[in-house]
Amino acid sequence: MSFRFLHAADLHLDSPFEGLSTEDPGLRDILLDASLSALDALVDRAIEERVLFVALAGDVYDGAERGIRAQLRLQAATRRLDRAGIWTFIAHGNHDPVEQGWNAVREWPAKVVIFPGDRATTHALTAADGTPVTVSGTSFPERRVLVGLHGRFEAPRAPGFHVAVLHASVDGSGEHEPYSPCRLEDLVGLGFDAWLLGHIHKRQILRQQAPFVAYPGNLQGRSFKPSEQGPKGALLVEVDGRELRPRLLELAPVRFEAFEHTVGAEDGVDTLVEALVDAVRARLGGARLLLARARVSGTCGALYRLLSAGEQGELERALRDRLSELPVRWDGFEFDVRPPIDRAALRARGDLAGALVAELERLRSSPAELRGVLLSAGGTKELAGLETPALTELAEQAADLALGLLEGEA
């Protein structure tokens, strides 16, 4: 028993990107085409790897409306696969329920199977070495499916290798709606050799063998959410006897990366820029374009003075200059930088700075009094609505600024 297949999900073809400015026409064009380019790359690799079939496990489109461009691009992709003798199995998910929306495609190639929304169907194939293979699947009939669709699948009885394709939430996920919910043990007990899942955008191998259960993640990331970051693509799965070996094929032309960087007291702005350039280079991977942002924290006098002077824009321009020869768009910073001030030593001095440190420490232990002090200093309604941790952080920042001015660090 030896063959290969490709497992992809959550293509969201022609989907908009979230939370990004697209004023640059060149960038806008790349983003608009990214999901479609990823689909083309998937077809290229499927043909190159001579896979038996491609499984698309739901949310192929971004919505029930299914844009014309997306539908025709998928039709063209499946035609290429069909001409290469490769089957395409399509399950629809919560974003693109099979019984809703308008179809621009009247006829699909012969080797395309779109699973129905009222039951699971099974289709028999034969691998090049003669291995009998079945692929079973079902689709969402409507967006909100709150019962587990795994109950539609019947346990295989014939010999061979048996695959199930399903859009589902296995054991829950805080970032995705619990549509078609089930437990991993529910799937394991149904007797299939592999469960090819969709719905969760973070790539996960839930079970490696007997049966193989996996989410490939989405084909193209769409934002800086944790599940949308990093390399994106499809799983190439090689079946060798009863052993399954999955490998990620990075196919997404655009890659999102948000990372953390810690500065030290002796760092300069130049060393920060070089460190960020190195971090970006390490994350480029195989993407045509990297969208990057960073959260910078730590204690650093030089950076604190620059930020206090309102020169963050200058820092971003300098970094973009250093990145100009790379396929990178810098998306911005988040800073949590403190001045290098020894508060314990200041408190021991007993002067104005020491009194400020002592007062802040006292107010920390009395949140109600801290809130009153801040509001009496001219706080707005927005300030009044802040939770205690946010108020405390605001007081810390104000103290940093005042101590920096007193000690010449701002």
C-alpha positions in Angstrom: 0.0 0.0 0.0 1.7 3.2 -1.2 0.2 6.4 -2.5 0.0 10.1 -1.7 -2.8 12.6 -1.2 -3.1 16.4 -0.4 -5.2 17.7 2.4 -6.2 21.4 2.4 -9.0 23.3 4.1 -10.4 26.8 4.8 -9.3 28.2 1.5 -11.7 31.2 1.8 -11.1 32.0 -1.8 -11.1 35.7 -2.7 -11.4 36.6 1.0 -10.6 40.1 2.2 -7.7 40.5 4.6 -8.5 41.7 8.1 -7.2 44.8 9.9 -4.8 45.9 7.2 -4.4 49.2 5.3 -4.3 48.6 1.5 -3.5 52.1 0.3 -0.5 50.8 -1.7 -2.0 49.5 -5.0 0.7 46.9 -5.4 0.1 45.5 -2.0 -3.7 45.6 -2.5 -3.3 43.5 -5.7 -1.1 40.9 -4.0 -3.6 40.6 -1.1 -6.6 40.3 -3.4 -5.0 37.5 -5.4 -3.3 35.7 -2.5 -5.9 33.0 -1.8 -6.3 32.3 -5.5 -2.5 32.1 -6.0 -2.3 29.7 -3.1 -4.9 27.5 -4.8 -2.9 27.5 -8.1 0.2 26.6 -6.1 -1.7 23.7 -4.5 -2.6 22.3 -8.0 1.0 22.7 -9.2 2.3 20.6 -6.2 -0.5 18.0 -6.5 0.5 17.4 -10.1 4.2 17.4 -9.3 3.8 15.0 -6.4 1.5 12.7 -8.4 -1.1 12.5 -5.7 -4.1 10.2 -5.9 -6.6 12.9 -4.7 -6.9 16.3 -3.2 -9.3 16.8 -0.3 -10.7 20.3 0.4 -12.3 20.0 3.9 -14.7 23.0 4.0 -14.9 26.8 3.8 -13.5 26.7 0.2 -15.3 30.0 -0.2 -15.5 32.8 2.3 -19.3 33.1 2.2 -22.5 31.7 0.8 -22.4 34.3 -1.9 -19.3 32.6 -3.5 -17.9 35.3 -5.8 -17.7 34.5 -9.5 -14.0 34.9 -9.6 -13.5 32.4 -6.8 -15.8 29.9 -8.4 -14.3 30.1 -11.8 -10.8 29.8 -10.4 -11.8 26.7 -8.5 -13.3 25.2 -11.6 -10.2 25.9 -13.6 -8.1 24.4 -10.8 -10.1 21.2 -10.7 -10.0 20.9 -14.5 -6.2 20.9 -14.3 -6.3 18.2 -11.6 -8.8 16.2 -13.7 -6.6 16.3 -16.7 -3.7 15.0 -14.6 -5.9 12.1 -13.4 -6.3 13.5 -9.9 -9.6 13.4 -8.0 -10.8 16.4 -6.0 -13.1 15.9 -3.1 -14.9 19.0 -1.7 -16.7 19.3 1.6 -18.5 22.6 2.3 -18.4 24.2 5.7 -20.0 26.9 7.8 -18.8 29.7 5.6 -20.0 28.1 2.3 -22.9 25.8 3.1 -23.6 23.6 0.1 -27.4 24.4 0.0 -27.1 28.1 0.2 -25.7 30.7 -2.2 -25.6 31.1 -5.9 -23.5 28.8 -8.2 -21.7 30.2 -11.2 -20.5 26.7 -12.3 -22.9 24.5 -14.1 -20.5 21.6 -14.8 -17.6 20.3 -12.9 -15.0 17.9 -14.3 -15.6 14.2 -14.0 -13.1 13.6 -11.2 -14.7 16.2 -8.9 -16.9 15.1 -6.0 -18.9 17.7 -4.0 -20.3 16.1 -0.9 -24.0 16.6 -0.2 -25.4 18.4 2.8 -27.9 15.8 3.9 -25.8 12.6 4.2 -22.3 11.2 3.9 -21.4 9.6 0.6 -18.5 7.2 -0.2 -16.5 7.0 -3.4 -14.1 4.2 -4.4 -10.7 4.8 -6.0 -7.7 2.6 -6.8 -4.2 3.6 -6.1 -1.4 3.0 -8.7 -0.3 -0.1 -6.8 -3.8 -1.5 -6.8 -4.7 -0.5 -3.3 -8.5 0.1 -2.9 -9.2 3.5 -1.4 -12.5 5.0 -0.4 -13.1 8.7 0.4 -16.2 9.5 2.3 -17.5 13.0 3.2 -20.4 15.3 3.9 -21.1 19.1 3.8 -22.8 21.7 5.9 -26.3 22.3 4.5 -26.5 25.6 6.3 -24.2 27.9 8.3 -25.1 27.0 11.8 -24.7 23.2 12.3 -24.7 22.5 16.0 -24.9 18.7 15.9 -21.9 16.5 15.0 -22.0 15.5 11.4 -19.6 12.6 12.1 -22.8 10.7 12.9 -23.6 10.5 9.2 -20.5 8.3 8.5 -20.8 4.5 8.5 -17.9 2.4 9.5 -16.1 0.9 6.5 -16.4 -2.8 6.0 -14.4 -3.6 2.9 -10.6 -4.0 2.9 -8.5 -1.1 1.8 -7.6 2.4 3.0 -10.6 4.5 4.1 -10.6 8.3 4.3 -13.2 10.6 5.8 -13.5 14.4 5.0 -15.3 16.6 7.5 -15.6 20.2 8.5 -15.9 20.0 12.3 -14.9 21.3 15.7 -13.0 18.5 17.5 -12.9 18.9 21.3 -13.8 22.6 21.0 -11.7 25.7 20.2 -11.9 29.1 21.7 -11.2 30.9 18.5 -13.8 29.1 16.3 -17.5 28.5 16.6 -18.3 25.0 17.9 -20.0 23.9 14.6 -20.4 20.2 13.9 -18.9 19.4 17.4 -17.4 16.0 18.2 -14.7 14.4 20.4 -11.5 12.9 19.1 -12.6 9.6 20.5 -15.8 9.8 18.4 -13.8 9.8 15.2 -11.3 7.2 16.4 -14.1 4.7 17.0 -15.6 4.9 13.5 -13.0 2.7 11.9 -11.5 5.0 9.2 -7.8 5.2 8.5 -7.7 9.0 8.2 -9.9 11.9 9.1 -9.2 15.0 7.0 -10.6 17.9 8.9 -11.3 21.6 8.3 -12.6 24.6 10.4 -9.6 25.2 12.7 -7.1 27.6 11.0 -4.1 26.5 13.1 -2.4 23.4 11.7 -2.7 20.5 14.1 -2.0 16.8 13.9 -4.4 15.4 16.5 -3.4 11.8 15.9 -0.6 10.5 13.8 -1.6 6.8 13.3 -4.5 4.5 13.4 -6.4 6.7 12.6 -4.6 9.8 11.3 -6.6 12.9 12.3 -5.5 16.3 11.2 -6.3 19.9 10.5 -4.0 21.3 7.8 -4.8 24.9 8.9 -6.0 27.5 6.4 -4.3 27.7 3.0 -3.6 31.4 3.2 -3.4 33.4 6.5 -5.6 36.5 6.6 -4.6 38.5 9.7 -2.2 38.7 12.6 -4.4 36.5 14.8 -2.2 33.7 16.3 -3.9 31.0 14.3 -3.4 33.0 11.0 0.4 33.5 11.4 3.4 31.5 10.2 3.7 29.2 7.2 0.4 28.2 5.6 -0.4 25.6 3.0 -1.6 22.0 2.7 -0.5 18.7 4.1 1.1 16.2 1.7 0.4 12.8 3.2 2.4 9.8 2.1 0.7 6.4 2.9 3.2 3.6 3.2 1.6 0.5 4.5 -0.3 1.6 7.6 2.2 4.4 8.3 1.2 7.9 7.3 3.8 10.6 7.0 2.4 14.2 6.7 4.5 17.1 5.5 3.5 20.8 5.2 3.8 22.3 1.8 4.0 26.0 2.3 1.9 27.4 -0.5 0.6 30.8 0.8 2.2 33.8 -1.1 1.6 36.1 1.9 2.8 35.3 5.4 1.9 37.0 8.7 4.4 37.1 11.6 4.0 39.0 14.9 6.9 38.5 17.3 8.3 39.7 20.6 11.7 41.4 21.1 13.2 42.4 24.4 15.6 45.3 24.7 18.4 45.7 27.2 19.5 48.7 29.2 22.6 49.1 27.1 21.0 48.6 23.7 21.0 51.4 21.2 18.4 52.2 18.6 20.8 50.9 16.0 21.1 47.5 17.7 17.3 47.3 17.9 16.9 47.9 14.2 19.5 45.3 13.3 17.9 42.8 15.7 14.5 43.4 14.1 15.9 43.0 10.6 17.5 39.6 11.6 14.2 38.5 13.2 12.3 39.3 10.0 14.9 37.5 7.8 14.5 34.4 9.9 10.7 34.4 9.3 10.6 35.0 5.6 10.2 31.3 4.6 8.9 30.7 1.2 6.4 33.5 1.0 6.3 36.1 -1.7 5.5 38.8 0.9 5.9 38.9 4.7 3.7 41.2 6.7 5.5 41.7 10.1 4.9 43.5 13.3 6.6 43.4 16.7 6.0 44.0 20.4 9.1 45.5 21.9 9.5 45.4 25.7 12.2 45.8 28.3 14.4 48.5 29.9 16.3 50.7 27.6 17.2 54.4 28.1 17.9 55.2 24.4 14.7 53.7 23.2 12.7 55.2 26.0 14.0 58.7 25.3 13.2 58.3 21.6 9.6 57.2 22.3 9.1 59.9 24.9 10.2 62.5 22.2 7.5 61.2 19.9 9.9 59.8 17.4 8.4 56.4 16.8 7.7 57.4 13.2 11.4 58.0 12.6 12.2 54.6 14.0 9.6 52.9 11.7 11.0 54.8 8.7 14.6 53.7 9.5 13.5 50.1 9.8 11.6 50.2 6.5 14.7 51.6 4.9 16.7 48.6 6.1 14.0 46.2 5.0 13.5 47.8 1.5 15.4 45.1 -0.3 13.4 42.3 1.2 9.8 41.2 0.3 8.6 42.7 3.6 5.9 45.1 4.6 6.4 46.4 8.2 3.0 46.7 9.8 3.9 48.5 13.1 5.1 48.3 16.7 3.7 47.9 20.2 6.0 49.2 22.9 6.3 48.5 26.6 9.7 50.1 27.3 10.8 51.4 30.7 13.6 53.8 31.6 16.6 52.2 33.4 15.8 53.6 36.8 16.6 51.8 40.1 13.4 52.5 42.1 14.7 50.8 45.2 17.7 53.1 45.2 15.5 56.2 44.6 13.2 55.3 47.5 16.2 55.1 49.8 17.3 58.6 48.9 14.3 60.3 50.4 14.1 63.1 47.9 11.3 64.1 45.5 11.9 61.1 43.3 12.1 58.8 46.3 8.8 60.2 47.6 7.2 59.5 44.2 8.3 55.9 44.3 7.0 55.4 47.8 3.6 57.0 47.0 3.2 54.8 44.0 3.9 51.6 46.0 1.4 52.7 48.6 -1.3 53.4 46.0 -0.7 50.0 44.4 -2.1 48.3 47.5 -5.2 50.5 47.5 -6.9 50.3 44.0 -9.8 52.5 45.1 -7.6 55.3 46.2 -5.4 55.0 43.1 -8.5 55.3 40.9 -9.6 58.4 42.9 -6.1 60.0 42.5 -6.1 59.5 38.7 -9.7 60.7 38.3 -9.0 63.8 40.4 -6.1 64.6 38.1 -8.6 65.2 35.2 -9.5 61.6 34.2 -12.1 61.1 31.5 -15.0 58.8 31.4 -12.9 56.3 29.5 -10.4 56.3 32.4 -13.2 55.8 34.9 -14.2 52.6 33.0 -10.8 51.0 33.1 -10.2 47.8 35.2 -7.7 47.9 38.0 -4.8 46.3 36.1 -5.1 48.8 33.3 -5.3 51.7 35.8 -2.2 50.4 37.6 -0.3 50.2 34.3 -1.3 53.7 33.5 0.0 54.9 36.9 3.3 53.0 36.2 3.7 54.7 32.9 3.1 58.1 34.4 5.6 57.4 37.2 8.1 56.3 34.6 7.7 59.6 32.7 8.0 61.7 35.9 11.0 59.7 37.2 12.6 59.9 33.8 12.3 63.7 33.7 13.7 64.0 37.3 16.6 61.6 36.5 17.3 62.9 33.0 16.1 59.8 31.2 13.3 61.4 29.3 
